Amino acid sequence: MTDSQTNPVASFPPVVVSGIQPSGTLHLGNYFGAIRQHVELHAAHESYFFIVNYHALTTLQDAEALRAYSIDVALDYLALGFDPKKSHLFLQSDVPQVTELAWLFYTITSVSQLEKSVSFKDKVAQGLGANAGLFNYPILQAADILVYGGTRVPVGADQKQNIEICRNLASRFNDRFASADPVFPVPEPYILDEVAVVPGVDGRKMSKSYDNTIGIFDEGKTLKKKVMSIITDSTPLEDPKDPETCNVFALIKLFADDAKREEVAAAYRSGGYGYGHAKKELLGLITERFAEARERRHELSRNTDYVLDVLAEGGKKGRTQAEHFMERAREATGLITTYNR
């Protein structure tokens, strides 16, 4: 048996795919957990990055907010260095083949498999409504990946189970409908585990659902208020402190180079260095890291026509790629269409 038969990904060209939800203002957790890697990857591989506004509807059902957040995500990516000449950035809703493929996958997915979803259980435990969209989230996510022939999927470790569902669906579809000539690759996850969980201002994982975030492009009084509100313990100023147990230092480590990390850690341990000092250090590091990107974002926000043009062009590329795979999927399943006769 050949390698392409045992692992269909081997017979497909490498394609990187990933999406991000426009369900709120993007924050430092989004940046270190995904966006930074997306910007690094997009210039090196054929890739499709999309703003998953269908997914956002599972938790955000405010039309004006969804429209605004969708444009904000595009602004953030472009400001942070995403080059639309090197890759494709677009809206999930600009590629109708995604929901068409999701329906095909629904028909070969058991309810029991979705009931085991850790991500679904976690979100419900956080108080989110258990709607059918949230329950079926992994199926639409699989369609997001496979409709472009995705072979490499950069995701956080918390999404690993969803990628396994995607891999199972690709294999199941191929086995059931196209065993001689697989329609879809079986993608490999690219787990983004280089960065520890980014703490929010309350010490829990930074998350929009916890309302504990620091926005990537927060500035001025807003940024200062959030940084200075980070929860710390009550160790007196003069006492030595353990940097490794401090939420402020955990954030400093993400921004500082090795020399600065060692300098701040030594100050913690020596005593006479308070959490207020550390917060001011963090404030400076955040401001400096995003200074150039912040200026680019201000400029882009005054030219939303350009941003919409980028999304429109990315959408065209996405639809072309998606239709290639959908034509094969329709043929394999026996679905007849006559609209393009």
Secondary structure, DSSP 8 states (H G I E B T S, - for coil): --HHHH-GGGGS---EEEEE--SS--BHHHIIIIIHHHHHHHTTS-EEEEE-HHHHTTT---HHHHHHHHHHHHHHHHHTT--TTTSEEEEGGG-THHHHHHHHHHTT--HHHHHT-HHHHHHHHTT----HHHHTHHHHHHHHHHTTT--EEEE-GGGHHHHHHHHHHHHHHHHHH-SSS-SS---EEEE--SS---B-TTSSB--GGGT---BTT--HHHHHHHHHT-------TTS---GGG-HHHHHHHHHS-HHHHHHHHHHHHHSS--HHHHHHHHHHHHHHHTHHHHHHHHHHHT-HHHHHHHHHHHHHHHHHHHHHHHHHHHHHHT----TT-
